[in-house]
Amino acid sequence: MATQRRSWLARVGVVLAVAFGAMVGITTPAYAAPSLQDASLNPNTITVNQESTFRFKLKDNPGTAKVDNVQVVVTGQGSCTDNCGSFNVNLNALGVSETQSVKIRGNSQGQAQVKVTVGGTDKQVGGGYNP
């Protein structure tokens, strides 16, 4: 009888340990993709044969040192004329970058779309610009 009791107590101990581990668990911060902050366009429109400056900041998890392979993609009736290639953006301890600037030129009448991607993929950064 004592052997059965010890076996039963051992099982209860294991169940309690597993249940406690599940309740406490090991937590890690959720990864969130970088987001766009303080986006602006100056002047407020992209004019044919003129340049506008698109400015933005990136925000990521605090403690993230940089965001790799940031690229500004301009489609439609515009083109990127300055700071157009893939670049890395350093972040401060709070996970926020300095202001980034990109020059956009209007090529012809119509609409131009501006998209910020990260990681060398077509993964668009969250956030947006509303004039």
Backbone as XML, in Angstrom:
<?xml version="1.0"?>
<chain id="A" units="angstrom">
  <residue number="1" name="MET">
    <atom name="N" x="0.807" y="-1.187" z="0.000"/>
    <atom name="CA" x="0.000" y="0.000" z="0.000"/>
    <atom name="C" x="0.857" y="1.261" z="0.000"/>
  </residue>
  <residue number="2" name="ALA">
    <atom name="N" x="1.958" y="1.239" z="0.715"/>
    <atom name="CA" x="2.845" y="2.390" z="0.780"/>
    <atom name="C" x="3.474" y="2.664" z="-0.578"/>
  </residue>
  <residue number="3" name="THR">
    <atom name="N" x="3.762" y="1.600" z="-1.330"/>
    <atom name="CA" x="4.344" y="1.766" z="-2.660"/>
    <atom name="C" x="3.349" y="2.460" z="-3.582"/>
  </residue>
  <residue number="4" name="GLN">
    <atom name="N" x="2.081" y="2.058" z="-3.517"/>
    <atom name="CA" x="1.064" y="2.689" z="-4.339"/>
    <atom name="C" x="0.880" y="4.159" z="-3.967"/>
  </residue>
  <residue number="5" name="ARG">
    <atom name="N" x="0.923" y="4.460" z="-2.693"/>
    <atom name="CA" x="0.767" y="5.833" z="-2.228"/>
    <atom name="C" x="1.915" y="6.697" z="-2.731"/>
  </residue>
  <residue number="6" name="ARG">
    <atom name="N" x="3.160" y="6.172" z="-2.631"/>
    <atom name="CA" x="4.307" y="6.933" z="-3.126"/>
    <atom name="C" x="4.187" y="7.165" z="-4.625"/>
  </residue>
  <residue number="7" name="SER">
    <atom name="N" x="3.755" y="6.158" z="-5.355"/>
    <atom name="CA" x="3.584" y="6.282" z="-6.791"/>
    <atom name="C" x="2.509" y="7.332" z="-7.105"/>
  </residue>
  <residue number="8" name="TRP">
    <atom name="N" x="1.408" y="7.282" z="-6.356"/>
    <atom name="CA" x="0.327" y="8.230" z="-6.559"/>
    <atom name="C" x="0.779" y="9.650" z="-6.221"/>
  </residue>
  <residue number="9" name="LEU">
    <atom name="N" x="1.535" y="9.827" z="-5.135"/>
    <atom name="CA" x="2.050" y="11.142" z="-4.755"/>
    <atom name="C" x="3.031" y="11.676" z="-5.795"/>
  </residue>
  <residue number="10" name="ALA">
    <atom name="N" x="3.833" y="10.767" z="-6.353"/>
    <atom name="CA" x="4.774" y="11.185" z="-7.400"/>
    <atom name="C" x="4.015" y="11.695" z="-8.616"/>
  </residue>
  <residue number="11" name="ARG">
    <atom name="N" x="2.934" y="10.999" z="-9.016"/>
    <atom name="CA" x="2.126" y="11.435" z="-10.158"/>
    <atom name="C" x="1.484" y="12.797" z="-9.893"/>
  </residue>
  <residue number="12" name="VAL">
    <atom name="N" x="0.952" y="12.967" z="-8.679"/>
    <atom name="CA" x="0.339" y="14.248" z="-8.316"/>
    <atom name="C" x="1.390" y="15.361" z="-8.388"/>
  </residue>
  <residue number="13" name="GLY">
    <atom name="N" x="2.591" y="15.083" z="-7.891"/>
    <atom name="CA" x="3.671" y="16.075" z="-7.936"/>
    <atom name="C" x="4.022" y="16.471" z="-9.356"/>
  </residue>
  <residue number="14" name="VAL">
    <atom name="N" x="4.083" y="15.483" z="-10.264"/>
    <atom name="CA" x="4.392" y="15.767" z="-11.677"/>
    <atom name="C" x="3.270" y="16.587" z="-12.298"/>
  </residue>
  <residue number="15" name="VAL">
    <atom name="N" x="2.024" y="16.219" z="-12.044"/>
    <atom name="CA" x="0.887" y="16.965" z="-12.596"/>
    <atom name="C" x="0.894" y="18.396" z="-12.090"/>
  </residue>
  <residue number="16" name="LEU">
    <atom name="N" x="1.145" y="18.592" z="-10.799"/>
    <atom name="CA" x="1.204" y="19.947" z="-10.254"/>
    <atom name="C" x="2.344" y="20.752" z="-10.859"/>
  </residue>
  <residue number="17" name="ALA">
    <atom name="N" x="3.493" y="20.118" z="-11.053"/>
    <atom name="CA" x="4.641" y="20.816" z="-11.646"/>
    <atom name="C" x="4.339" y="21.240" z="-13.079"/>
  </residue>
  <residue number="18" name="VAL">
    <atom name="N" x="3.715" y="20.344" z="-13.842"/>
    <atom name="CA" x="3.363" y="20.671" z="-15.229"/>
    <atom name="C" x="2.311" y="21.775" z="-15.260"/>
  </residue>
  <residue number="19" name="ALA">
    <atom name="N" x="1.303" y="21.658" z="-14.395"/>
    <atom name="CA" x="0.253" y="22.681" z="-14.355"/>
    <atom name="C" x="0.823" y="24.040" z="-13.956"/>
  </residue>
  <residue number="20" name="PHE">
    <atom name="N" x="1.721" y="24.062" z="-12.968"/>
    <atom name="CA" x="2.330" y="25.321" z="-12.542"/>
    <atom name="C" x="3.177" y="25.906" z="-13.671"/>
  </residue>
  <residue number="21" name="GLY">
    <atom name="N" x="3.926" y="25.054" z="-14.341"/>
    <atom name="CA" x="4.747" y="25.521" z="-15.468"/>
    <atom name="C" x="3.895" y="26.095" z="-16.577"/>
  </residue>
  <residue number="22" name="ALA">
    <atom name="N" x="2.723" y="25.492" z="-16.821"/>
    <atom name="CA" x="1.827" y="26.004" z="-17.853"/>
    <atom name="C" x="1.216" y="27.339" z="-17.435"/>
  </residue>
  <residue number="23" name="MET">
    <atom name="N" x="0.926" y="27.480" z="-16.125"/>
    <atom name="CA" x="0.347" y="28.740" z="-15.659"/>
    <atom name="C" x="1.371" y="29.862" z="-15.701"/>
  </residue>
  <residue number="24" name="VAL">
    <atom name="N" x="2.593" y="29.578" z="-15.229"/>
    <atom name="CA" x="3.631" y="30.600" z="-15.206"/>
    <atom name="C" x="4.210" y="30.761" z="-16.597"/>
  </residue>
  <residue number="25" name="GLY">
    <atom name="N" x="4.636" y="29.657" z="-17.182"/>
    <atom name="CA" x="5.154" y="29.654" z="-18.536"/>
    <atom name="C" x="6.417" y="30.463" z="-18.699"/>
  </residue>
  <residue number="26" name="ILE">
    <atom name="N" x="6.937" y="30.389" z="-19.876"/>
    <atom name="CA" x="8.098" y="31.199" z="-20.244"/>
    <atom name="C" x="7.612" y="32.151" z="-21.307"/>
  </residue>
  <residue number="27" name="THR">
    <atom name="N" x="7.716" y="33.416" z="-21.041"/>
    <atom name="CA" x="7.197" y="34.393" z="-21.991"/>
    <atom name="C" x="8.343" y="35.087" z="-22.713"/>
  </residue>
  <residue number="28" name="THR">
    <atom name="N" x="8.110" y="35.362" z="-23.963"/>
    <atom name="CA" x="9.047" y="36.142" z="-24.764"/>
    <atom name="C" x="8.239" y="37.255" z="-25.407"/>
  </residue>
  <residue number="29" name="PRO">
    <atom name="N" x="8.853" y="38.389" z="-25.683"/>
    <atom name="CA" x="8.091" y="39.461" z="-26.315"/>
    <atom name="C" x="7.647" y="39.053" z="-27.709"/>
  </residue>
  <residue number="30" name="ALA">
    <atom name="N" x="6.465" y="39.435" z="-28.069"/>
    <atom name="CA" x="5.966" y="39.128" z="-29.407"/>
    <atom name="C" x="6.721" y="39.980" z="-30.419"/>
  </residue>
  <residue number="31" name="TYR">
    <atom name="N" x="7.089" y="39.366" z="-31.526"/>
    <atom name="CA" x="7.780" y="40.117" z="-32.567"/>
    <atom name="C" x="6.747" y="40.874" z="-33.380"/>
  </residue>
  <residue number="32" name="ALA">
    <atom name="N" x="6.965" y="42.134" z="-33.531"/>
    <atom name="CA" x="6.103" y="42.952" z="-34.374"/>
    <atom name="C" x="6.968" y="43.528" z="-35.479"/>
  </residue>
  <residue number="33" name="ALA">
    <atom name="N" x="6.439" y="43.514" z="-36.659"/>
    <atom name="CA" x="7.179" y="44.088" z="-37.780"/>
    <atom name="C" x="7.347" y="45.582" z="-37.540"/>
  </residue>
  <residue number="34" name="PRO">
    <atom name="N" x="8.382" y="46.175" z="-38.090"/>
    <atom name="CA" x="8.558" y="47.620" z="-37.931"/>
    <atom name="C" x="7.336" y="48.382" z="-38.441"/>
  </residue>
  <residue number="35" name="SER">
    <atom name="N" x="7.090" y="49.529" z="-37.841"/>
    <atom name="CA" x="5.970" y="50.364" z="-38.276"/>
    <atom name="C" x="6.474" y="51.735" z="-38.704"/>
  </residue>
  <residue number="36" name="LEU">
    <atom name="N" x="5.681" y="52.370" z="-39.541"/>
    <atom name="CA" x="5.991" y="53.693" z="-40.075"/>
    <atom name="C" x="5.452" y="54.742" z="-39.118"/>
  </residue>
  <residue number="37" name="GLN">
    <atom name="N" x="6.262" y="55.772" z="-38.830"/>
    <atom name="CA" x="5.828" y="56.854" z="-37.945"/>
    <atom name="C" x="6.199" y="58.194" z="-38.554"/>
  </residue>
  <residue number="38" name="ASP">
    <atom name="N" x="5.412" y="59.198" z="-38.236"/>
    <atom name="CA" x="5.683" y="60.589" z="-38.624"/>
    <atom name="C" x="5.947" y="60.735" z="-40.119"/>
  </residue>
  <residue number="39" name="ALA">
    <atom name="N" x="5.177" y="60.040" z="-40.934"/>
    <atom name="CA" x="5.352" y="60.148" z="-42.386"/>
    <atom name="C" x="4.812" y="61.491" z="-42.865"/>
  </residue>
  <residue number="40" name="SER">
    <atom name="N" x="5.574" y="62.140" z="-43.752"/>
    <atom name="CA" x="5.133" y="63.426" z="-44.302"/>
    <atom name="C" x="5.672" y="63.593" z="-45.719"/>
  </residue>
  <residue number="41" name="LEU">
    <atom name="N" x="5.016" y="64.437" z="-46.473"/>
    <atom name="CA" x="5.421" y="64.749" z="-47.839"/>
    <atom name="C" x="5.464" y="66.260" z="-47.967"/>
  </residue>
  <residue number="42" name="ASN">
    <atom name="N" x="6.596" y="66.787" z="-48.452"/>
    <atom name="CA" x="6.766" y="68.232" z="-48.573"/>
    <atom name="C" x="7.312" y="68.565" z="-49.950"/>
  </residue>
  <residue number="43" name="PRO">
    <atom name="N" x="6.618" y="69.334" z="-50.784"/>
    <atom name="CA" x="5.266" y="69.825" z="-50.589"/>
    <atom name="C" x="4.285" y="68.662" z="-50.532"/>
  </residue>
  <residue number="44" name="ASN">
    <atom name="N" x="3.049" y="68.978" z="-50.207"/>
    <atom name="CA" x="2.037" y="67.975" z="-49.901"/>
    <atom name="C" x="1.579" y="67.164" z="-51.110"/>
  </residue>
  <residue number="45" name="THR">
    <atom name="N" x="2.007" y="67.531" z="-52.314"/>
    <atom name="CA" x="1.648" y="66.795" z="-53.530"/>
    <atom name="C" x="2.913" y="66.519" z="-54.330"/>
  </residue>
  <residue number="46" name="ILE">
    <atom name="N" x="2.817" y="65.539" z="-55.208"/>
    <atom name="CA" x="3.923" y="65.230" z="-56.130"/>
    <atom name="C" x="3.521" y="65.812" z="-57.479"/>
  </residue>
  <residue number="47" name="THR">
    <atom name="N" x="4.283" y="66.797" z="-57.951"/>
    <atom name="CA" x="3.965" y="67.532" z="-59.171"/>
    <atom name="C" x="4.858" y="67.047" z="-60.311"/>
  </residue>
  <residue number="48" name="VAL">
    <atom name="N" x="4.305" y="67.057" z="-61.533"/>
    <atom name="CA" x="5.059" y="66.630" z="-62.710"/>
    <atom name="C" x="6.318" y="67.482" z="-62.850"/>
  </residue>
  <residue number="49" name="ASN">
    <atom name="N" x="7.453" y="66.816" z="-63.043"/>
    <atom name="CA" x="8.777" y="67.428" z="-63.226"/>
    <atom name="C" x="9.278" y="68.183" z="-61.998"/>
  </residue>
  <residue number="50" name="GLN">
    <atom name="N" x="8.687" y="67.938" z="-60.851"/>
    <atom name="CA" x="9.130" y="68.543" z="-59.600"/>
    <atom name="C" x="9.444" y="67.430" z="-58.600"/>
  </residue>
  <residue number="51" name="GLU">
    <atom name="N" x="10.213" y="67.789" z="-57.567"/>
    <atom name="CA" x="10.541" y="66.823" z="-56.522"/>
    <atom name="C" x="9.811" y="67.157" z="-55.230"/>
  </residue>
  <residue number="52" name="SER">
    <atom name="N" x="9.409" y="66.125" z="-54.534"/>
    <atom name="CA" x="8.847" y="66.238" z="-53.191"/>
    <atom name="C" x="9.704" y="65.390" z="-52.271"/>
  </residue>
  <residue number="53" name="THR">
    <atom name="N" x="9.779" y="65.760" z="-51.006"/>
    <atom name="CA" x="10.556" y="64.993" z="-50.025"/>
    <atom name="C" x="9.604" y="64.206" z="-49.142"/>
  </residue>
  <residue number="54" name="PHE">
    <atom name="N" x="9.776" y="62.888" z="-49.154"/>
    <atom name="CA" x="9.009" y="61.991" z="-48.294"/>
    <atom name="C" x="9.882" y="61.687" z="-47.085"/>
  </residue>
  <residue number="55" name="ARG">
    <atom name="N" x="9.375" y="62.039" z="-45.886"/>
    <atom name="CA" x="10.120" y="61.797" z="-44.641"/>
    <atom name="C" x="9.332" y="60.829" z="-43.770"/>
  </residue>
  <residue number="56" name="PHE">
    <atom name="N" x="10.077" y="59.995" z="-43.029"/>
    <atom name="CA" x="9.427" y="59.030" z="-42.150"/>
    <atom name="C" x="10.420" y="58.537" z="-41.101"/>
  </residue>
  <residue number="57" name="LYS">
    <atom name="N" x="9.875" y="57.946" z="-40.051"/>
    <atom name="CA" x="10.662" y="57.247" z="-39.041"/>
    <atom name="C" x="10.174" y="55.809" z="-39.008"/>
  </residue>
  <residue number="58" name="LEU">
    <atom name="N" x="11.040" y="54.910" z="-38.565"/>
    <atom name="CA" x="10.649" y="53.525" z="-38.344"/>
    <atom name="C" x="10.659" y="53.240" z="-36.857"/>
  </residue>
  <residue number="59" name="LYS">
    <atom name="N" x="9.722" y="52.421" z="-36.403"/>
    <atom name="CA" x="9.675" y="52.000" z="-35.000"/>
    <atom name="C" x="9.604" y="50.487" z="-34.965"/>
  </residue>
  <residue number="60" name="ASP">
    <atom name="N" x="10.428" y="49.904" z="-34.088"/>
    <atom name="CA" x="10.446" y="48.461" z="-33.894"/>
    <atom name="C" x="10.446" y="48.183" z="-32.398"/>
  </residue>
  <residue number="61" name="ASN">
    <atom name="N" x="10.604" y="46.943" z="-32.002"/>
    <atom name="CA" x="10.637" y="46.595" z="-30.582"/>
    <atom name="C" x="11.783" y="47.322" z="-29.887"/>
  </residue>
  <residue number="62" name="PRO">
    <atom name="N" x="11.582" y="47.823" z="-28.663"/>
    <atom name="CA" x="12.691" y="48.434" z="-27.909"/>
    <atom name="C" x="13.842" y="47.446" z="-27.792"/>
  </residue>
  <residue number="63" name="GLY">
    <atom name="N" x="15.050" y="47.959" z="-27.943"/>
    <atom name="CA" x="16.232" y="47.108" z="-27.874"/>
    <atom name="C" x="16.695" y="46.612" z="-29.232"/>
  </residue>
  <residue number="64" name="THR">
    <atom name="N" x="15.859" y="46.760" z="-30.260"/>
    <atom name="CA" x="16.277" y="46.389" z="-31.613"/>
    <atom name="C" x="17.241" y="47.454" z="-32.104"/>
  </residue>
  <residue number="65" name="ALA">
    <atom name="N" x="18.410" y="47.035" z="-32.564"/>
    <atom name="CA" x="19.463" y="47.983" z="-32.938"/>
    <atom name="C" x="19.264" y="48.596" z="-34.311"/>
  </residue>
  <residue number="66" name="LYS">
    <atom name="N" x="18.736" y="47.834" z="-35.265"/>
    <atom name="CA" x="18.563" y="48.381" z="-36.611"/>
    <atom name="C" x="17.551" y="47.559" z="-37.390"/>
  </residue>
  <residue number="67" name="VAL">
    <atom name="N" x="17.073" y="48.142" z="-38.458"/>
    <atom name="CA" x="16.189" y="47.466" z="-39.400"/>
    <atom name="C" x="16.985" y="47.333" z="-40.692"/>
  </residue>
  <residue number="68" name="ASP">
    <atom name="N" x="17.124" y="46.106" z="-41.177"/>
    <atom name="CA" x="17.916" y="45.837" z="-42.379"/>
    <atom name="C" x="17.069" y="45.916" z="-43.643"/>
  </residue>
  <residue number="69" name="ASN">
    <atom name="N" x="17.737" y="46.270" z="-44.726"/>
    <atom name="CA" x="17.156" y="46.248" z="-46.071"/>
    <atom name="C" x="15.857" y="47.030" z="-46.187"/>
  </residue>
  <residue number="70" name="VAL">
    <atom name="N" x="15.889" y="48.279" z="-45.759"/>
    <atom name="CA" x="14.730" y="49.169" z="-45.927"/>
    <atom name="C" x="14.785" y="49.699" z="-47.352"/>
  </residue>
  <residue number="71" name="GLN">
    <atom name="N" x="13.649" y="49.718" z="-48.008"/>
    <atom name="CA" x="13.607" y="50.233" z="-49.365"/>
    <atom name="C" x="12.315" y="51.003" z="-49.571"/>
  </residue>
  <residue number="72" name="VAL">
    <atom name="N" x="12.403" y="52.148" z="-50.227"/>
    <atom name="CA" x="11.235" y="52.929" z="-50.581"/>
    <atom name="C" x="10.952" y="52.664" z="-52.054"/>
  </residue>
  <residue number="73" name="VAL">
    <atom name="N" x="9.760" y="52.153" z="-52.330"/>
    <atom name="CA" x="9.375" y="51.782" z="-53.689"/>
    <atom name="C" x="8.330" y="52.778" z="-54.177"/>
  </residue>
  <residue number="74" name="VAL">
    <atom name="N" x="8.601" y="53.405" z="-55.312"/>
    <atom name="CA" x="7.664" y="54.358" z="-55.911"/>
    <atom name="C" x="7.153" y="53.743" z="-57.211"/>
  </residue>
  <residue number="75" name="THR">
    <atom name="N" x="5.832" y="53.645" z="-57.331"/>
    <atom name="CA" x="5.230" y="53.099" z="-58.551"/>
    <atom name="C" x="4.235" y="54.104" z="-59.107"/>
  </residue>
  <residue number="76" name="GLY">
    <atom name="N" x="3.704" y="53.805" z="-60.260"/>
    <atom name="CA" x="2.757" y="54.718" z="-60.903"/>
    <atom name="C" x="3.513" y="55.797" z="-61.653"/>
  </residue>
  <residue number="77" name="GLN">
    <atom name="N" x="3.055" y="57.039" z="-61.533"/>
    <atom name="CA" x="3.604" y="58.145" z="-62.319"/>
    <atom name="C" x="4.709" y="58.913" z="-61.597"/>
  </residue>
  <residue number="78" name="GLY">
    <atom name="N" x="5.420" y="58.255" z="-60.680"/>
    <atom name="CA" x="6.524" y="58.891" z="-59.973"/>
    <atom name="C" x="7.742" y="58.005" z="-59.954"/>
  </residue>
  <residue number="79" name="SER">
    <atom name="N" x="8.837" y="58.567" z="-59.509"/>
    <atom name="CA" x="10.069" y="57.785" z="-59.375"/>
    <atom name="C" x="10.874" y="58.324" z="-58.194"/>
  </residue>
  <residue number="80" name="CYS">
    <atom name="N" x="11.695" y="57.470" z="-57.645"/>
    <atom name="CA" x="12.560" y="57.858" z="-56.542"/>
    <atom name="C" x="13.848" y="58.415" z="-57.135"/>
  </residue>
  <residue number="81" name="THR">
    <atom name="N" x="14.300" y="59.574" z="-56.627"/>
    <atom name="CA" x="15.494" y="60.190" z="-57.198"/>
    <atom name="C" x="16.653" y="60.308" z="-56.215"/>
  </residue>
  <residue number="82" name="ASP">
    <atom name="N" x="16.406" y="60.115" z="-54.910"/>
    <atom name="CA" x="17.476" y="60.235" z="-53.922"/>
    <atom name="C" x="17.199" y="59.304" z="-52.750"/>
  </residue>
  <residue number="83" name="ASN">
    <atom name="N" x="18.219" y="58.571" z="-52.299"/>
    <atom name="CA" x="18.120" y="57.600" z="-51.198"/>
    <atom name="C" x="17.180" y="56.469" z="-51.580"/>
  </residue>
  <residue number="84" name="CYS">
    <atom name="N" x="17.350" y="55.958" z="-52.804"/>
    <atom name="CA" x="16.400" y="55.020" z="-53.381"/>
    <atom name="C" x="16.742" y="53.554" z="-53.164"/>
  </residue>
  <residue number="85" name="GLY">
    <atom name="N" x="17.985" y="53.226" z="-53.021"/>
    <atom name="CA" x="18.368" y="51.824" z="-52.909"/>
    <atom name="C" x="18.013" y="51.237" z="-51.563"/>
  </residue>
  <residue number="86" name="SER">
    <atom name="N" x="18.427" y="50.008" z="-51.366"/>
    <atom name="CA" x="18.211" y="49.336" z="-50.091"/>
    <atom name="C" x="19.202" y="49.885" z="-49.068"/>
  </residue>
  <residue number="87" name="PHE">
    <atom name="N" x="18.721" y="50.189" z="-47.864"/>
    <atom name="CA" x="19.606" y="50.736" z="-46.834"/>
    <atom name="C" x="19.194" y="50.214" z="-45.468"/>
  </residue>
  <residue number="88" name="ASN">
    <atom name="N" x="20.109" y="50.271" z="-44.513"/>
    <atom name="CA" x="19.833" y="49.874" z="-43.136"/>
    <atom name="C" x="19.526" y="51.115" z="-42.316"/>
  </residue>
  <residue number="89" name="VAL">
    <atom name="N" x="18.631" y="50.985" z="-41.352"/>
    <atom name="CA" x="18.233" y="52.115" z="-40.513"/>
    <atom name="C" x="18.556" y="51.772" z="-39.061"/>
  </residue>
  <residue number="90" name="ASN">
    <atom name="N" x="19.401" y="52.590" z="-38.430"/>
    <atom name="CA" x="19.739" y="52.395" z="-37.015"/>
    <atom name="C" x="18.604" y="52.906" z="-36.137"/>
  </residue>
  <residue number="91" name="LEU">
    <atom name="N" x="18.396" y="52.210" z="-35.009"/>
    <atom name="CA" x="17.347" y="52.582" z="-34.074"/>
    <atom name="C" x="17.951" y="52.926" z="-32.724"/>
  </residue>
  <residue number="92" name="ASN">
    <atom name="N" x="17.282" y="53.794" z="-31.973"/>
    <atom name="CA" x="17.744" y="54.112" z="-30.618"/>
    <atom name="C" x="17.264" y="53.027" z="-29.645"/>
  </residue>
  <residue number="93" name="ALA">
    <atom name="N" x="17.534" y="53.196" z="-28.361"/>
    <atom name="CA" x="17.183" y="52.185" z="-27.358"/>
    <atom name="C" x="15.680" y="51.940" z="-27.276"/>
  </residue>
  <residue number="94" name="LEU">
    <atom name="N" x="14.875" y="52.923" z="-27.663"/>
    <atom name="CA" x="13.423" y="52.766" z="-27.648"/>
    <atom name="C" x="12.897" y="52.117" z="-28.925"/>
  </residue>
  <residue number="95" name="GLY">
    <atom name="N" x="13.802" y="51.831" z="-29.866"/>
    <atom name="CA" x="13.405" y="51.188" z="-31.114"/>
    <atom name="C" x="12.898" y="52.151" z="-32.166"/>
  </residue>
  <residue number="96" name="VAL">
    <atom name="N" x="13.276" y="53.435" z="-32.084"/>
    <atom name="CA" x="12.814" y="54.441" z="-33.035"/>
    <atom name="C" x="14.005" y="54.994" z="-33.817"/>
  </residue>
  <residue number="97" name="SER">
    <atom name="N" x="13.821" y="55.201" z="-35.107"/>
    <atom name="CA" x="14.905" y="55.715" z="-35.955"/>
    <atom name="C" x="14.903" y="57.236" z="-35.993"/>
  </residue>
  <residue number="98" name="GLU">
    <atom name="N" x="15.990" y="57.778" z="-36.508"/>
    <atom name="CA" x="16.020" y="59.190" z="-36.883"/>
    <atom name="C" x="15.120" y="59.339" z="-38.114"/>
  </residue>
  <residue number="99" name="THR">
    <atom name="N" x="14.792" y="60.550" z="-38.484"/>
    <atom name="CA" x="13.969" y="60.792" z="-39.668"/>
    <atom name="C" x="14.749" y="60.411" z="-40.930"/>
  </residue>
  <residue number="100" name="GLN">
    <atom name="N" x="14.124" y="59.627" z="-41.790"/>
    <atom name="CA" x="14.697" y="59.229" z="-43.077"/>
    <atom name="C" x="14.066" y="60.094" z="-44.163"/>
  </residue>
  <residue number="101" name="SER">
    <atom name="N" x="14.840" y="60.451" z="-45.192"/>
    <atom name="CA" x="14.329" y="61.298" z="-46.279"/>
    <atom name="C" x="14.557" y="60.641" z="-47.627"/>
  </residue>
  <residue number="102" name="VAL">
    <atom name="N" x="13.549" y="60.729" z="-48.478"/>
    <atom name="CA" x="13.612" y="60.199" z="-49.830"/>
    <atom name="C" x="13.024" y="61.248" z="-50.766"/>
  </residue>
  <residue number="103" name="LYS">
    <atom name="N" x="13.683" y="61.489" z="-51.897"/>
    <atom name="CA" x="13.165" y="62.442" z="-52.891"/>
    <atom name="C" x="12.357" y="61.675" z="-53.938"/>
  </residue>
  <residue number="104" name="ILE">
    <atom name="N" x="11.161" y="62.211" z="-54.234"/>
    <atom name="CA" x="10.270" y="61.601" z="-55.211"/>
    <atom name="C" x="9.960" y="62.629" z="-56.291"/>
  </residue>
  <residue number="105" name="ARG">
    <atom name="N" x="10.046" y="62.195" z="-57.547"/>
    <atom name="CA" x="9.811" y="63.085" z="-58.678"/>
    <atom name="C" x="8.555" y="62.636" z="-59.424"/>
  </residue>
  <residue number="106" name="GLY">
    <atom name="N" x="7.721" y="63.610" z="-59.785"/>
    <atom name="CA" x="6.549" y="63.319" z="-60.614"/>
    <atom name="C" x="6.983" y="63.200" z="-62.063"/>
  </residue>
  <residue number="107" name="ASN">
    <atom name="N" x="6.696" y="62.067" z="-62.702"/>
    <atom name="CA" x="7.129" y="61.848" z="-64.089"/>
    <atom name="C" x="6.091" y="62.292" z="-65.101"/>
  </residue>
  <residue number="108" name="SER">
    <atom name="N" x="4.838" y="62.043" z="-64.813"/>
    <atom name="CA" x="3.757" y="62.451" z="-65.701"/>
    <atom name="C" x="2.473" y="62.536" z="-64.887"/>
  </residue>
  <residue number="109" name="GLN">
    <atom name="N" x="1.438" y="63.076" z="-65.523"/>
    <atom name="CA" x="0.187" y="63.270" z="-64.811"/>
    <atom name="C" x="-0.416" y="61.924" z="-64.425"/>
  </residue>
  <residue number="110" name="GLY">
    <atom name="N" x="-0.960" y="61.842" z="-63.221"/>
    <atom name="CA" x="-1.547" y="60.603" z="-62.718"/>
    <atom name="C" x="-1.184" y="60.422" z="-61.258"/>
  </residue>
  <residue number="111" name="GLN">
    <atom name="N" x="-1.299" y="59.216" z="-60.768"/>
    <atom name="CA" x="-1.012" y="58.939" z="-59.369"/>
    <atom name="C" x="0.327" y="58.246" z="-59.212"/>
  </residue>
  <residue number="112" name="ALA">
    <atom name="N" x="0.974" y="58.539" z="-58.091"/>
    <atom name="CA" x="2.209" y="57.847" z="-57.708"/>
    <atom name="C" x="1.966" y="57.208" z="-56.351"/>
  </residue>
  <residue number="113" name="GLN">
    <atom name="N" x="2.406" y="55.984" z="-56.190"/>
    <atom name="CA" x="2.275" y="55.288" z="-54.923"/>
    <atom name="C" x="3.654" y="55.125" z="-54.300"/>
  </residue>
  <residue number="114" name="VAL">
    <atom name="N" x="3.729" y="55.333" z="-52.996"/>
    <atom name="CA" x="4.983" y="55.205" z="-52.259"/>
    <atom name="C" x="4.793" y="54.117" z="-51.210"/>
  </residue>
  <residue number="115" name="LYS">
    <atom name="N" x="5.703" y="53.138" z="-51.205"/>
    <atom name="CA" x="5.614" y="52.028" z="-50.261"/>
    <atom name="C" x="6.986" y="51.820" z="-49.632"/>
  </residue>
  <residue number="116" name="VAL">
    <atom name="N" x="7.020" y="51.635" z="-48.307"/>
    <atom name="CA" x="8.259" y="51.345" z="-47.593"/>
    <atom name="C" x="8.249" y="49.858" z="-47.259"/>
  </residue>
  <residue number="117" name="THR">
    <atom name="N" x="9.301" y="49.148" z="-47.683"/>
    <atom name="CA" x="9.407" y="47.714" z="-47.396"/>
    <atom name="C" x="10.663" y="47.455" z="-46.567"/>
  </residue>
  <residue number="118" name="VAL">
    <atom name="N" x="10.689" y="46.303" z="-45.894"/>
    <atom name="CA" x="11.841" y="45.919" z="-45.073"/>
    <atom name="C" x="12.236" y="44.479" z="-45.357"/>
  </residue>
  <residue number="119" name="GLY">
    <atom name="N" x="13.475" y="44.147" z="-45.019"/>
    <atom name="CA" x="13.948" y="42.776" z="-45.115"/>
    <atom name="C" x="14.244" y="42.299" z="-46.510"/>
  </residue>
  <residue number="120" name="GLY">
    <atom name="N" x="14.346" y="43.199" z="-47.473"/>
    <atom name="CA" x="14.642" y="42.787" z="-48.836"/>
    <atom name="C" x="13.492" y="42.043" z="-49.490"/>
  </residue>
  <residue number="121" name="THR">
    <atom name="N" x="12.291" y="42.163" z="-48.939"/>
    <atom name="CA" x="11.122" y="41.489" z="-49.498"/>
    <atom name="C" x="10.085" y="42.541" z="-49.839"/>
  </residue>
  <residue number="122" name="ASP">
    <atom name="N" x="8.936" y="42.079" z="-50.238"/>
    <atom name="CA" x="7.844" y="42.996" z="-50.539"/>
    <atom name="C" x="6.976" y="43.201" z="-49.299"/>
  </residue>
  <residue number="123" name="LYS">
    <atom name="N" x="7.541" y="42.902" z="-48.114"/>
    <atom name="CA" x="6.797" y="43.048" z="-46.860"/>
    <atom name="C" x="6.682" y="44.535" z="-46.528"/>
  </residue>
  <residue number="124" name="GLN">
    <atom name="N" x="5.485" y="45.066" z="-46.686"/>
    <atom name="CA" x="5.252" y="46.489" z="-46.489"/>
    <atom name="C" x="5.241" y="46.829" z="-45.003"/>
  </residue>
  <residue number="125" name="VAL">
    <atom name="N" x="5.837" y="47.955" z="-44.682"/>
    <atom name="CA" x="5.865" y="48.442" z="-43.311"/>
    <atom name="C" x="4.482" y="48.971" z="-42.968"/>
  </residue>
  <residue number="126" name="GLY">
    <atom name="N" x="3.999" y="48.654" z="-41.764"/>
    <atom name="CA" x="2.693" y="49.131" z="-41.328"/>
    <atom name="C" x="2.684" y="50.616" z="-41.080"/>
  </residue>
  <residue number="127" name="GLY">
    <atom name="N" x="1.516" y="51.194" z="-41.079"/>
    <atom name="CA" x="1.403" y="52.631" z="-40.883"/>
    <atom name="C" x="1.065" y="53.279" z="-42.217"/>
  </residue>
  <residue number="128" name="GLY">
    <atom name="N" x="1.043" y="54.557" z="-42.255"/>
    <atom name="CA" x="0.719" y="55.206" z="-43.509"/>
    <atom name="C" x="0.878" y="56.696" z="-43.447"/>
  </residue>
  <residue number="129" name="TYR">
    <atom name="N" x="0.518" y="57.313" z="-44.531"/>
    <atom name="CA" x="0.616" y="58.761" z="-44.667"/>
    <atom name="C" x="-0.745" y="59.281" z="-45.101"/>
  </residue>
  <residue number="130" name="ASN">
    <atom name="N" x="-1.267" y="60.229" z="-44.366"/>
    <atom name="CA" x="-2.526" y="60.877" z="-44.739"/>
    <atom name="C" x="-2.292" y="62.372" z="-44.793"/>
  </residue>
  <residue number="131" name="PRO">
    <atom name="N" x="-2.331" y="62.956" z="-45.985"/>
    <atom name="CA" x="-2.071" y="64.403" z="-46.101"/>
    <atom name="C" x="-3.124" y="65.227" z="-45.409"/>
  </residue>
</chain>
